[in-house]
Amino acid sequence: MSNLKACALLFYVFVTPIAYTADRITGHPEATRSEIIAQNAMAATSQPLATQIALDIMKQGGNAIDAAIAANAALGLMEPTGCGIGGDLYAIVWDAKSQKLYGLNASGRSPIGLSYTQLTNELNKLDRESIPPYGVLPISVPGTVDGWFELHSKFGKIPMEKILQPAINYAEQGFPVSELIAYYWNLSVPRLTPQVGAFKETFTLNGSAPVKGEIFKNPELANTYKLLAKKGRDIFYKGLIAKQMDTFMRKNGGYLRYEDFAKHKSDWVEPLGVEYKDHTLWELPPNGQGIAALQMLQILKNFDLKSMGFNSPESLHTMIEAKKLAFEDRAKFYADAEFSNQPIDQLISAQYGQQRAKLIGKRAARRVEAGNKNLLEGDTIYLTTADSEGNMVSLIQSNYRGMGSGVVVPGLGFGFQDRGQLFSMDKKHANVYEPGKRPFHTIIPAFITKNGKPFMSYGVMGGAMQPQGHVQILVNMLDYGMGIQEAGDVARWQHLGSTEPTESQAQYLTDGGYVELESTVPQATVRALKQLGHDIRAGNGGFGGYQAIMWDEINKVYFGASESRKDGQAAGY
């Protein structure tokens, strides 16, 4: 064999991204399966039964908004490792009637009666400087229920009784636990059963997590859903459930009170967009981290990723360095806008992106600071729905760390989130703990438009992976021509170790962090990245959960895609 032929063979084996699945003949060789295509409606969730519920709701006359709520309710039962009505919710809705995007921030706030000084005293008792991940201290007001009713009030089509009934049926009659959810459930039970309340009684079978295929019921959650269906959101925030939560907190050292629930409200917000390759990516403003994806895009617009090639050392190096720069700003500036002035417009501007792009050199940066002056365990669900009228919903909902705080009020069937852990205790930080304040949030829905029309509703749930995942999906499609399923199936990367919004305002990245790569990234690329100074490590499954629906304006059909790394399903009719 000639040297030229040998070099060509080595390039094919180690560099060409299609080498592992070159026998696929569809033209999208990296896709694990074909895209789902349907004319009337589409749903994509992380649990197939929830996807079917969403479709059933739309077949029964409901729209995409009704279907999204129904699927979320089902996932609160079937995937309590990622979500539930003790957590928060964000959504982006494309309303076909007004031809406009709407954003909803349905996240909760810290206890009004817990001052910074009181919290510091509580932490001193625990010999801690930061807010703990479990127990009553990190619990903030659950915003999901109010989010459901806000969405329904503004856009819903059928009654809430009909929307919640499928989840009620499954809660009473039981459902078979799916594989990946069973795996995470088993990880959560040992660390959460010591917490106060009824976690063990609610979420275990004889003290153990349910295994794959085992039937699980939650009749107490069914009763709670029935109350919501009949009495509305006020039963949760001003009625019987609010009083039960208040009584429990008083007896068990918690600080949430009836007043916190009664004062809670969601906020309709304007999505923020950045143009890239004739498309616009839309994200919600802080307290979430969505604009980190927009910042990354403004930096990446200054490079030709397409000519660099998919998963080449040059393209990955450029994207990783852009992530580092955006995430130092994320650590410093992202917080509840009601408590601090944030330079959001400047952060997502093209001019600022150009300035930051100039900082990307030929080698991996070790020291990275914010411009103008580890959330690794977060678990979440993301779902998206679309209907025959053209409405599309991008919805994300979470308890934060797996099954949240581990605190469950007896008789209610759900656990509280632990989002309050994401406050900083540095008084100079924009994200410092304050009473009645929303903490920094990781969960972010995304939406893409083209020429002012809907193009794609999508998300990539999973802690700090989310902005990185949003950018990778978009780049895979627009720069590398991948289909909606293939864009999510190909190997991902994740940079870790950036400064976090929970840390001191004075901190910044000094060691460069490290990069996890999925196993099918070519070894030649891995070696080249190491030579550029990147600390490369093997990943262990934390590369996010992707769901997506794309609208084909020419053929008038929806394309659906679901994460191959999870239990989920995209389906339509």
TORMARMI-468654 format. One record per residue (C-alpha): z, y, x; residue in one letter. Coordinates in pm, whole numbers. Each point is the difference from the previous one (the first is absolute). Example, Ala and Ser with C-alpha at 12.3 -4.5 7.8 and 13.67 -1.06 7.14 Angstrom:
<atoms>
((780 -450 1230) "a") ((-66 344 137) "s") 
</atoms>
This chain:
<atoms>
((0 0 0) "m") ((-91 343 139) "s") ((270 261 59) "n") ((-157 219 -269) "l") ((17 -278 -258) "k") ((358 -80 103) "a") ((105 363 -44) "c") ((-172 15 -339) "a") ((184 -313 -111) "l") ((335 141 114) "l") ((-66 325 -185) "f") ((-80 -196 -317) "y") ((310 -217 22) "v") ((249 265 102) "f") ((-133 328 -137) "v") ((-226 -58 -300) "t") ((223 29 -310) "p") ((-203 -249 -203) "i") ((50 -285 244) "a") ((275 -165 -202) "y") ((-189 -16 -330) "t") ((-364 24 102) "a") ((-99 -276 -243) "d") ((61 222 -303) "r") ((-342 98 -136) "i") ((84 288 -236) "t") ((-40 274 257) "g") ((375 59 7) "h") ((107 -270 245) "p") ((365 99 29) "e") ((75 -16 -372) "a") ((226 -287 -106) "t") ((-163 -3 -341) "r") ((-256 192 -201) "s") ((81 323 -177) "e") ((82 -19 -370) "i") ((-256 186 -213) "i") ((38 85 -369) "a") ((-140 250 -248) "q") ((287 80 -234) "n") ((331 -6 182) "a") ((166 -102 325) "m") ((353 -59 128) "a") ((130 -85 346) "a") ((366 -86 62) "t") ((209 -207 240) "s") ((74 -273 -260) "q") ((-277 -170 -202) "p") ((207 -22 -319) "l") ((53 377 10) "a") ((-374 53 47) "t") ((-68 -211 -309) "q") ((255 200 -199) "i") ((-178 323 95) "a") ((-333 -141 -119) "l") ((154 -130 -323) "d") ((143 343 -79) "i") ((-344 158 42) "m") ((-163 -271 -211) "k") ((254 79 -273) "q") ((-102 366 -12) "g") ((213 147 275) "g") ((-141 211 279) "n") ((47 -11 379) "a") ((325 196 -23) "i") ((150 -242 -254) "d") ((-117 -291 214) "a") ((155 144 316) "a") ((339 38 -170) "i") ((-19 -354 -141) "a") ((-89 -144 340) "a") ((277 196 170) "n") ((253 -129 -254) "a") ((-118 -355 67) "a") ((24 48 376) "l") ((356 129 -39) "g") ((76 -345 -138) "l") ((-234 -214 213) "m") ((22 186 330) "e") ((354 141 17) "p") ((-33 -20 379) "t") ((-218 308 -18) "g") ((66 195 -318) "c") ((195 44 -320) "g") ((133 264 -236) "i") ((284 74 240) "g") ((-261 157 232) "g") ((-246 288 15) "d") ((-366 48 -89) "l") ((-297 213 100) "y") ((-341 3 -165) "a") ((-342 163 18) "i") ((-201 -10 -323) "v") ((-367 75 -50) "w") ((-26 122 -359) "d") ((-350 -64 -134) "a") ((37 254 -280) "k") ((81 300 220) "s") ((-186 -138 305) "q") ((301 86 213) "k") ((257 -161 231) "l") ((368 22 -89) "y") ((293 -82 227) "g") ((346 -115 -108) "l") ((312 4 216) "n") ((250 -221 -182) "a") ((252 -30 282) "s") ((371 49 -48) "g") ((256 225 162) "r") ((332 -41 177) "s") ((331 24 -191) "p") ((89 356 -99) "i") ((369 -70 58) "g") ((-34 -139 353) "l") ((16 282 255) "s") ((-111 -23 361) "y") ((364 13 110) "t") ((101 -279 -239) "q") ((-289 -216 117) "l") ((96 61 362) "t") ((355 -111 -78) "n") ((-133 -318 -164) "e") ((-214 -72 306) "l") ((298 55 230) "n") ((190 -267 -193) "k") ((-287 -238 76) "l") ((-16 116 362) "d") ((-361 113 -57) "r") ((-198 317 71) "e") ((-289 -88 -231) "s") ((-13 -106 -366) "i") ((28 -380 -37) "p") ((-282 -210 -147) "p") ((207 -187 -259) "y") ((284 65 -243) "g") ((62 304 -218) "v") ((-43 283 253) "l") ((-382 -8 34) "p") ((-63 -14 -376) "i") ((-194 290 -152) "s") ((-94 47 -366) "v") ((-264 -256 -108) "p") ((-316 185 -99) "g") ((-229 -279 -117) "t") ((91 -7 -369) "v") ((-53 373 -37) "d") ((-327 -41 190) "g") ((-121 -260 -251) "w") ((77 223 -296) "f") ((-153 307 164) "e") ((-322 -191 62) "l") ((5 -140 -352) "h") ((75 333 -165) "s") ((-286 174 179) "k") ((-265 -274 3) "f") ((118 -311 -187) "g") ((-188 -147 -294) "k") ((206 -283 -150) "i") ((377 -20 -76) "p") ((250 -80 275) "m") ((122 -297 -206) "e") ((-339 -162 43) "k") ((-22 99 368) "i") ((335 -154 96) "l") ((-23 -312 -216) "q") ((-184 -221 253) "p") ((269 61 263) "a") ((270 -63 -259) "i") ((-161 -332 -89) "n") ((-15 -112 362) "y") ((359 116 63) "a") ((125 -211 -292) "e") ((-222 -306 39) "q") ((-30 -1 379) "g") ((-281 11 254) "f") ((-84 -203 313) "p") ((91 188 317) "v") ((-299 46 232) "s") ((-9 -90 368) "e") ((40 322 200) "l") ((244 150 -249) "i") ((214 -316 28) "a") ((-1 42 378) "y") ((128 360 -14) "y") ((246 -85 -278) "w") ((157 -260 226) "n") ((36 259 279) "l") ((173 247 -231) "s") ((258 -224 -166) "v") ((223 -70 304) "p") ((36 366 95) "r") ((50 132 -354) "l") ((231 -250 -170) "t") ((311 161 160) "p") ((-68 332 -180) "q") ((199 116 -302) "v") ((-130 -77 -345) "g") ((-205 -281 -148) "a") ((-273 -57 260) "f") ((79 -370 41) "k") ((17 -65 -374) "e") ((-321 195 -67) "t") ((-229 -98 286) "f") ((98 -351 109) "t") ((-9 -350 -142) "l") ((336 -157 73) "n") ((46 236 294) "g") ((-342 -53 159) "s") ((-331 183 -22) "a") ((-262 -170 -218) "p") ((-260 -195 195) "v") ((-377 4 -42) "k") ((-97 -136 -339) "g") ((353 6 -142) "e") ((42 156 -344) "i") ((211 316 -1) "f") ((134 189 -303) "k") ((176 333 -33) "n") ((122 35 -362) "p") ((214 304 86) "e") ((-307 187 124) "l") ((-175 -106 -321) "a") ((279 165 -199) "n") ((-28 318 208) "t") ((-377 11 -55) "y") ((56 -49 -373) "k") ((232 302 -7) "l") ((-258 209 186) "l") ((-274 -111 -239) "a") ((203 87 -309) "k") ((205 301 111) "k") ((-216 161 268) "g") ((87 150 337) "r") ((316 175 -125) "d") ((184 -331 -45) "i") ((-27 -32 379) "f") ((85 357 100) "y") ((220 129 -285) "k") ((101 -302 -207) "g") ((159 -341 29) "l") ((-152 -102 334) "i") ((92 331 165) "a") ((360 -45 -116) "k") ((10 -356 134) "q") ((-129 116 340) "m") ((253 286 8) "d") ((291 -233 -80) "t") ((-107 -250 266) "f") ((-34 268 269) "m") ((344 143 -74) "r") ((159 -344 29) "k") ((-181 -100 318) "n") ((9 307 224) "g") ((-342 135 -90) "g") ((-78 368 -52) "y") ((-274 2 -262) "l") ((125 129 -334) "r") ((-126 43 -354) "y") ((-90 360 89) "e") ((-236 -120 275) "d") ((-191 -220 -244) "f") ((-1 259 -278) "a") ((-144 273 226) "k") ((-271 -219 152) "h") ((-364 94 -48) "k") ((-334 -96 153) "s") ((-245 262 123) "d") ((-373 29 -50) "w") ((-145 114 333) "v") ((-342 97 133) "e") ((-153 -266 226) "p") ((-113 125 342) "l") ((-341 -94 138) "g") ((-189 -13 331) "v") ((-374 -58 24) "e") ((-133 -278 224) "y") ((-362 -123 14) "k") ((-94 161 -335) "d") ((305 -153 -171) "h") ((342 152 -68) "t") ((325 -188 52) "l") ((277 116 -235) "w") ((372 -42 62) "e") ((317 141 -156) "l") ((204 272 175) "p") ((343 -71 153) "p") ((275 -123 -50) "n") ((-238 -291 66) "g") ((-197 -70 317) "q") ((-350 8 -150) "g") ((-120 307 186) "i") ((42 -192 329) "a") ((-323 -178 -95) "a") ((-164 338 -61) "l") ((120 127 336) "q") ((-142 -308 170) "m") ((-337 55 -168) "l") ((-16 364 109) "q") ((54 -118 358) "i") ((-245 -291 -22) "l") ((-278 221 -138) "k") ((-34 132 354) "n") ((-107 -340 135) "f") ((-295 -231 -69) "d") ((182 -320 -97) "l") ((-320 -158 -129) "k") ((-171 12 339) "s") ((314 -133 168) "m") ((-19 -317 -211) "g") ((245 -188 -218) "f") ((309 -127 185) "n") ((-133 128 331) "s") ((255 123 255) "p") ((-131 355 -43) "e") ((29 9 -379) "s") ((344 -162 -12) "l") ((130 224 279) "h") ((-121 311 -183) "t") ((150 -105 -334) "m") ((332 -103 154) "i") ((33 331 182) "e") ((-84 191 -320) "a") ((276 -194 -177) "k") ((253 93 268) "k") ((-80 369 -38) "l") ((17 -3 -380) "a") ((325 -196 -8) "f") ((189 243 221) "e") ((-81 269 -257) "d") ((104 -246 -270) "r") ((339 -40 166) "a") ((59 374 20) "k") ((-149 155 -313) "f") ((-23 -248 -288) "y") ((283 55 -250) "a") ((81 112 -354) "d") ((-194 325 -46) "a") ((268 137 -231) "e") ((242 14 294) "f") ((-224 115 286) "s") ((-319 191 73) "n") ((-262 -233 144) "q") ((-323 108 174) "p") ((-203 -253 -199) "i") ((-323 201 -18) "d") ((5 52 376) "q") ((85 -363 76) "l") ((-300 -135 -192) "i") ((-244 274 104) "s") ((-317 -74 197) "a") ((97 259 261) "q") ((335 -166 68) "y") ((-174 -339 14) "g") ((-233 134 268) "q") ((294 130 202) "q") ((180 -334 -18) "r") ((-320 -194 80) "a") ((-18 179 335) "k") ((328 -169 96) "l") ((-158 -347 -13) "i") ((-83 -104 355) "g") ((-150 -306 159) "k") ((337 -173 33) "r") ((282 -72 -243) "a") ((236 295 -39) "a") ((365 -79 63) "r") ((151 339 -85) "r") ((-108 138 -338) "v") ((163 291 -182) "e") ((-49 159 -340) "a") ((-241 289 -20) "g") ((95 349 -121) "n") ((303 -40 -90) "k") ((578 -2152 -278) "n") ((-147 15 -323) "l") ((-130 -349 74) "l") ((176 -195 -271) "e") ((-121 193 -300) "g") ((-156 -214 -268) "d") ((-207 124 -287) "t") ((-261 -89 -258) "i") ((-331 176 -43) "y") ((-231 -48 -297) "l") ((-311 160 -138) "t") ((-174 -17 -338) "t") ((-322 133 -153) "a") ((-132 -6 -356) "d") ((-320 25 -200) "s") ((50 373 -61) "e") ((-1 73 374) "g") ((373 56 45) "n") ((142 -127 330) "m") ((360 -32 115) "v") ((136 -26 355) "s") ((368 -93 -28) "l") ((266 -92 254) "i") ((358 -98 -73) "q") ((287 -119 216) "s") ((365 -88 51) "n") ((-44 84 371) "y") ((162 -274 215) "r") ((-109 -323 -161) "g") ((223 -33 -303) "m") ((156 340 60) "g") ((370 71 37) "s") ((111 -340 -130) "g") ((203 176 -269) "v") ((-57 -126 -356) "v") ((183 121 -310) "v") ((110 -311 -194) "p") ((-207 -54 -312) "g") ((-296 225 88) "l") ((-219 -239 198) "g") ((-118 235 275) "f") ((121 121 340) "g") ((28 353 134) "f") ((-224 135 273) "q") ((141 118 334) "d") ((-233 297 62) "r") ((293 223 90) "g") ((6 -171 338) "q") ((-306 206 89) "l") ((189 329 21) "f") ((79 145 342) "s") ((358 97 79) "m") ((-118 274 241) "d") ((86 329 -172) "k") ((-295 173 168) "k") ((-252 -251 -138) "h") ((-218 80 -303) "a") ((85 -349 -131) "n") ((377 42 40) "v") ((217 -148 -275) "y") ((89 242 -279) "e") ((126 -61 -355) "p") ((-271 -21 -265) "g") ((-276 -35 259) "k") ((-286 -246 28) "r") ((-1 -200 325) "p") ((-306 -46 217) "f") ((-214 -274 -155) "h") ((-239 -253 151) "t") ((-185 -112 -315) "i") ((-338 167 -58) "i") ((-292 -66 -238) "p") ((-350 105 108) "a") ((-324 97 -172) "f") ((-351 78 129) "i") ((-255 218 -175) "t") ((-365 68 82) "k") ((-172 315 -121) "n") ((296 66 -228) "g") ((-30 -339 -172) "k") ((224 -308 27) "p") ((-96 -235 281) "f") ((300 -219 79) "m") ((365 -48 -95) "s") ((196 -183 269) "y") ((318 -44 198) "g") ((140 -197 293) "v") ((372 -45 -65) "m") ((248 -65 281) "g") ((230 264 154) "g") ((-149 202 285) "a") ((-314 -217 -15) "m") ((-120 183 -309) "q") ((-168 314 141) "p") ((-141 -209 285) "q") ((-133 -251 -253) "g") ((-153 268 -223) "h") ((-195 136 297) "v") ((-109 -343 124) "q") ((-140 -98 -341) "i") ((-191 326 -36) "l") ((-140 -16 355) "v") ((-98 -365 -44) "n") ((-207 90 -306) "m") ((-146 338 96) "l") ((-50 -47 375) "d") ((-63 -372 21) "y") ((-169 -68 -333) "g") ((240 -266 -125) "m") ((36 -103 -362) "g") ((320 62 -194) "i") ((138 -353 60) "q") ((-110 -30 361) "e") ((150 339 85) "a") ((341 -143 -88) "g") ((-51 -344 151) "d") ((-98 93 354) "v") ((264 12 273) "a") ((240 293 -17) "r") ((207 184 255) "w") ((334 175 -37) "q") ((164 246 237) "h") ((379 -2 -2) "l") ((275 190 177) "g") ((-81 357 -110) "s") ((284 238 -75) "t") ((129 -48 -356) "e") ((100 261 -262) "p") ((352 -147 7) "t") ((53 91 364) "e") ((111 322 169) "s") ((-226 302 -29) "q") ((5 26 381) "a") ((-142 -349 57) "q") ((-361 -83 77) "y") ((-200 -293 131) "l") ((59 -51 373) "t") ((-100 -361 72) "d") ((-333 -21 -181) "g") ((124 -254 -254) "g") ((-185 -328 -36) "y") ((-295 -149 -187) "v") ((-10 -320 -203) "e") ((-341 -163 -44) "l") ((-107 -279 -229) "e") ((-114 -315 175) "s") ((-374 38 -60) "t") ((-28 325 197) "v") ((-223 -101 296) "p") ((187 -87 319) "q") ((-230 227 199) "a") ((119 289 -216) "t") ((364 -101 46) "v") ((-40 -5 378) "r") ((-181 334 4) "a") ((270 167 -212) "l") ((266 -127 240) "k") ((-197 148 288) "q") ((1 332 -186) "l") ((380 -9 0) "g") ((71 -132 -349) "h") ((294 -236 -51) "d") ((-175 -276 -198) "i") ((197 -259 -196) "r") ((-80 -275 -246) "a") ((73 86 -362) "g") ((212 -210 -234) "n") ((-155 67 -337) "g") ((101 363 -58) "g") ((-350 136 -42) "f") ((29 118 -359) "g") ((-118 -103 -344) "g") ((-338 133 -116) "y") ((-136 28 -355) "q") ((-308 199 -99) "a") ((-247 82 -275) "i") ((-331 174 74) "m") ((-233 155 -259) "w") ((-373 -58 49) "d") ((-159 302 -166) "e") ((-353 -139 28) "i") ((57 -339 -164) "n") ((293 117 -215) "k") ((230 -281 114) "v") ((341 -32 164) "y") ((55 -184 327) "f") ((347 -148 57) "g") ((174 -123 315) "a") ((340 -154 66) "s") ((205 -58 314) "e") ((-76 -337 157) "s") ((339 8 174) "r") ((190 -3 -329) "k") ((21 -193 -328) "d") ((-205 247 -201) "g") ((-325 11 -190) "q") ((-270 240 -105) "a") ((-162 -84 -332) "a") ((-209 166 -268) "g") ((-208 -56 -310) "y") 
</atoms>
